[in-house]
Amino acid sequence: MNVMKTIHFFLFFFCLSCCLSLNAQTPQKIGYQAVVRDEKGSLIVEQNINVRITILQNELAVYQETHSPKTNRDAMLSLKIGDGMPVSAHRFETIDWSLENYFIQIEIALKGTDYALKSTIEMLSVPYALHAKTAEKLIENPQENDPIFTSSVAKNITTTDVANWNKKLDSTDLETLKNDMVFLQKNKTDTTFVNASVQTLEKKTGIVLQYLVAQIETLEKQIADLQAANAIMEGLVSGSLIKDIDGNIYKTVKIGTQTWMAENLRVTRFNDGAQMNYVRDSAQWRDRQLSSNGAFLEPSPMYCFPDTSIDGKIKYGALYNWNVVDGKQPCPTAWHVPSMTEWSTLCLYLIAEGYNFDRTTTGNKIAKSMAVGNDWEYSDIEGSPGNTDYPEMKNASGFSAIPAGTRQDNGDFPVFNKRATWWSTTPSSYYGMKTASYTSLSYNEDHLTTCNPGTTLLAGKSIRCIKNQ
């Protein structure tokens, strides 16, 4: 059975093609480029495809044409709308662009004419060069019937007035003005008016320049935002980025057979939409987990940020208590909180592949290759994250550990910028008390600690999600 394949394509830009003929007729084509991928996200490179383009005015098709372009080595197709093979009797140059609500419908088929509808794009503004075609139809001398205009002083502006406005001073004019000012000063004539005029001109020129600079800065920011959005889209498609239920975007890294988040989790809701409890105050963090007689209660799911600034939340992520991890799903779909077995797999792989700071393959000395940034407190211990030695091994694994610290059950943050701690899903016990295992790096240790059975469930620790296998 012939199953239609889904074609993915991403619009990079959509612009006018300025195809002027020698007799200066209005351009009648619209340039279009897109990157084409198959249903697996693979690029369609250097392959002939069929494209059907329909111009819609609201839901009515006013023009339709087909193209048979070949994608280039970057999987990009390029064509000119208005230059294809017309499907109906309608003609592209007869479209009345002065009307509203125009859409461009794009359909693509890898083989034959088995088109798949992929995108309908609203034309939020009609290209100027196309709309200019309508302007050619205006009568030669249009009559102004606007009663407001008729009663205004603008009605009496003449072509001579306009010509005078458009005049500009040349070097001779400037020299004459200079001589006039000298003459006035020599004759002790009041030059206040002349000076005020020059100052006004300088002020207006400065305002115009400030406006132009502001417009350029705005356009540069818009371009940067579009480039960033495009990079995020590409990352989400390729899997190098992942998004949580709150819309936060995270980098990922593949280490051996495992794929990890390269950032600490900062989500505030579970995957089912249930809200976690934000608790910043130390007393509240402690008291919410104690009964009236001082005994520990089963804690509710709580989180906080060790750095509450906008940049700090992204950099360090959040700290969560055990109830966020225990039997719940704070990670994005198809990801989960790792077990101690999965943490051990990571540790053993890095050791075996030479990620120890001294590049040996025995002994656990991988802390340097897992840590990133200059936020770790200084240490003179060889190979530790806090030491500046072995710079070539700093975060060599790409795991990007950051010292977000931990939150004690009393609500304090004693080791911020000294340690990185992450929950596992593996429960444990300590002298009969229910605890949970976690993993940690320290600023003054050269190894990754992967067995800590005595951790209280009331503490706050980071979460690193791992992709399901």
SEMI-159520 format. One record per residue (C-alpha): residue in three letters; x, y, z. Coordinates in pm, whole numbers, plus 50000, padded with zeros to 5 digits. Layout:
N
ALAXYZ
...
END
This chain:
469
MET500005000050000
ASN501335034349909
VAL501485054150232
MET501815091850201
LYS504945104050370
THR504785135050583
ILE507145162150464
HIS508505187150715
PHE509795220550593
PHE510885251950771
LEU510475286850626
PHE513705306750645
PHE512485337950465
PHE509705350150244
CYS510465379950025
LEU509805397849698
SER511875389849392
CYS512695422349218
CYS512545410048858
LEU512335442748661
SER512165441548284
LEU513685468048054
ASN510425486648025
ALA510255490348406
GLN507065470548454
THR505915461648807
PRO507505429148939
GLN505135399548926
LYS506945372649126
ILE507435363949493
GLY510635346549599
TYR510195315949825
GLN512765293850001
ALA512335265250248
VAL514295236250399
VAL512675201850336
ARG512815172150573
ASP511115137850566
GLU508965123050842
LYS512055112451037
GLY513475147651030
SER516135138350772
LEU517055164750516
ILE515855159250156
VAL519145167149979
GLU519635172249602
GLN516345155749512
ASN513695165449259
ILE510335172549423
ASN506975186549315
VAL505475217549473
ARG501935230649431
ILE501245266449537
THR497785281549576
ILE496975318249640
LEU493815320849852
GLN491685351749904
ASN489985341450229
GLU489065305350137
LEU488695311549762
ALA491535299749536
VAL492375328449300
TYR495505312949149
GLN497315279549146
GLU500595267748991
THR503065238949016
HIS506865237249029
SER509355208749000
PRO512465222249176
LYS515475202949297
THR516665207649654
ASN520305217649695
ARG522955201449916
ASP521525219950216
ALA518025205950145
MET516805240450046
LEU514315245649764
SER514135279249585
LEU511395290849351
LYS509495321449239
ILE505755322349295
GLY504235334948974
ASP506825317248759
GLY505395282148779
MET503085261648555
PRO499535275748597
VAL496965249148687
SER493825269448610
ALA492855297848380
HIS493635323448649
ARG496755344448596
PHE499115356148868
GLU499415391648731
THR495645396648743
ILE495385391549121
ASP493865422149287
TRP496305427549577
SER494285457049709
LEU491845432349865
GLU492395417950212
ASN493025383650369
TYR495415367150123
PHE497015333750208
ILE499705312450040
GLN499115274950058
ILE502185252650007
GLU501925215449919
ILE504875192349855
ALA505165157349699
LEU508385137549695
LYS507205117149398
GLY504455122549143
THR501535144349246
ASP500825128449584
TYR500795162649750
ALA500735166950125
LEU499315199650261
LYS502005213450482
SER501475250350538
THR499055278750483
ILE500705312550541
GLU498725344450585
MET500155374050397
LEU500005399950673
SER501095426950430
VAL500905426650050
PRO504335430749887
TYR504755467149785
ALA505885458949432
LEU502725438349369
HIS500385463549525
ALA502015490349310
LYS500415473449011
THR497065485249145
ALA498415520449172
GLU499105520748797
LYS495355520048742
LEU494715553048922
ILE493395581448710
GLU495975606348594
ASN494665635848795
PRO492705623049096
GLN490325647349261
GLU490575653449637
ASN487135651949798
ASP488125648550163
PRO486275677050346
ILE488955678350617
PHE491705683250360
THR489665709150171
SER489285730650482
SER492945727750589
VAL495935749850505
ALA497475720450319
LYS495045727150033
ASN496985758449940
ILE500445742249919
THR501885747249570
THR504545729249371
THR506755759949419
ASP506465755349797
VAL507515719149763
ALA510465728549542
ASN511655753749799
TRP511405727950076
ASN513545703649879
LYS516325728849823
LYS519495722450018
LEU522445744450100
ASP525585739149895
SER529065751449989
THR528405785849836
ASP525185789850035
LEU526995780750357
GLU529755805850284
THR527165832850217
LEU525405825050546
LYS528735827050726
ASN529535860950571
ASP526105873950663
MET526615864051025
VAL530035881251031
PHE528465912250883
LEU525765912551147
GLN528255908551428
LYS530495936651294
ASN527535959951277
LYS526495950451631
THR523205937051496
ASP521265913551725
THR522145878251609
THR519875860151856
PHE517435849551583
VAL520175835951356
ASN521885817251638
ALA518575802951756
SER517825790851402
VAL521185773251377
GLN520705757151719
THR517225745551622
LEU518585729751302
GLU521315711851498
LYS518765699451752
LYS516425685951484
THR519325668751308
GLY520335652451637
ILE516775640251697
VAL516635624451350
LEU519965606951406
GLN518825594151746
TYR515645580651586
LEU517575562951310
VAL520005547551561
ALA517085535251774
GLN515395520051466
ILE518605502151367
GLU519025488451720
THR515415476351719
LEU515895458751385
GLU519135442651503
LYS517355429451814
GLN514485415751603
ILE516955398151376
ALA518775383351676
ASP515455371551825
LEU514495355051495
GLN517865337851472
ALA517555325551832
ALA514015312751767
ASN515195294751455
ALA518085278851648
ILE515665266751917
MET513335251951652
GLU516245233951487
GLY517435221551828
LEU514015208051926
VAL513725189751594
SER517245175051610
GLY516925165351979
SER519815187252098
LEU517215207552292
ILE514215196552503
LYS511245216152643
ASP509405210552973
ILE505725216553055
ASP506475252653159
GLY508105259752822
ASN511695260552955
ILE514285249852697
TYR517235227652798
LYS520415216852622
THR521105179552608
VAL524285158752578
LYS524845122652470
ILE527365104352687
GLY527925068252586
THR524515051852541
GLN522795077452764
THR521345111452678
TRP521275136252968
MET520035171453018
ALA523065194553021
GLU521265218053263
ASN519505214853599
LEU515725212053591
ARG513755243953675
VAL510175232953611
THR507445242853860
ARG504755217753759
PHE504515180453712
ASN503845166153367
ASP500145162153453
GLY499935199553523
ALA499835196753903
GLN501585225954071
MET504535221554307
ASN504775243554618
TYR507295272154595
VAL508895278454937
ARG511735303554966
ASP511525312355336
SER513775289955550
ALA511345287755842
GLN508485277955612
TRP510645251555442
ARG511315236255784
ASP507875241255942
ARG505895227355647
GLN507615194055711
LEU507145192556090
SER504115183956300
SER503135204056608
ASN505195181156833
GLY508305184156614
ALA508015150456439
PHE508745148756065
LEU505725147755836
GLU505525132255490
PRO506635163355296
SER504595179055019
PRO506305184854683
MET508335216854729
TYR510935236054533
CYS512975268054555
PHE515665286354360
PRO519105291154522
ASP519515322054301
THR516215340154245
SER517405363453968
ILE516175356253615
ASP519635346353496
GLY520275327153819
LYS517165305553776
ILE518335295153429
LYS521955290053535
TYR521475270253859
GLY517965256153816
ALA515745247254111
LEU516225226554426
TYR513485200754498
ASN512635179254799
TRP512235141454769
ASN508455142854731
VAL508905158354384
VAL510855127254279
ASP509125099254467
GLY506715082454224
LYS506075114454027
GLN507135128453690
PRO508735162853694
CYS510775156153378
PRO509555162453020
THR507745134752833
ALA510075105652739
TRP512545116653012
HIS512835106453380
VAL514775111753703
PRO517735087353694
SER518225058153932
MET521525051654113
THR522195024253855
GLU522005049953577
TRP524285073753768
SER526775045153810
THR526605037453438
LEU527565073453364
CYS530435072453612
LEU531885039653483
TYR531655051053120
LEU533545083453185
ILE536295065153375
ALA536695038453105
GLU536795064352824
GLY539625084652982
TYR537675113853131
ASN539725113153453
PHE541585146253491
ASP544895127753433
ARG543345107853141
THR543845074553320
THR541155047753288
THR541155034853645
GLY539945051453962
ASN537165077253993
LYS538715111253905
ILE536065125053667
ALA534835155753861
LYS536875180253651
SER535475166853323
MET531875170353450
ALA532055205753595
VAL531545238253404
GLY532055275253476
ASN534115295853716
ASP531505296353994
TRP533105268454198
GLU534855279854515
TYR538635277454482
SER540455245954594
ASP544095235154566
ILE543125198354543
GLU544475184454216
GLY541815177053956
SER538955192054161
PRO536335215454005
GLY537605243954223
ASN541175241154094
THR542265258653773
ASP544605230153675
TYR544035207953369
PRO541935234153183
GLU541655211352878
MET539635186653088
LYS537165212553225
ASN533685199353132
ALA535225176552869
SER532205153352900
GLY529695181452829
PHE527675172753142
SER528015209153260
ALA527675204853637
ILE527075237753819
PRO527455242554200
ALA523805249354287
GLY524425234754635
THR521765218454849
ARG519065229955089
GLN519135214755435
ASP515945203655608
ASN516175235255824
GLY515955256755509
ASP519585268655496
PHE521825269055183
PRO525245260255334
VAL527185248455025
PHE526055271254741
ASN528945274554489
LYS530685245754670
ARG528715214954574
ALA526375201054310
THR523865174854430
TRP521265155454230
TRP518455132354339
SER518125096554223
THR514915076154232
THR516575049754450
PRO515225049354808
SER517395038255100
SER517405038555479
TYR519685050855755
TYR519375035256099
GLY515785026256025
MET514885060755891
LYS513665063555531
THR516215081955318
ALA517105085154949
SER520295080954748
TYR521785110054557
THR524885119354355
SER527235148554415
LEU530335167754308
SER532345189654546
TYR534615219254474
ASN537495202454665
GLU537145166154549
ASP538325150354223
HIS535635123354203
LEU531875118854150
THR530155105054460
THR527445080354356
CYS526435063854681
ASN524955085254958
PRO522285064655136
GLY521875087255437
THR520145117355279
THR517035131155448
LEU513935133655231
LEU513405169455353
ALA516515183055182
GLY516435202354855
LYS518565190054568
SER518905195254192
ILE517395171953932
ARG519095160953610
CYS516735142553378
ILE517835113753156
LYS516135102852832
ASN514155070552826
GLN515825042052638
END
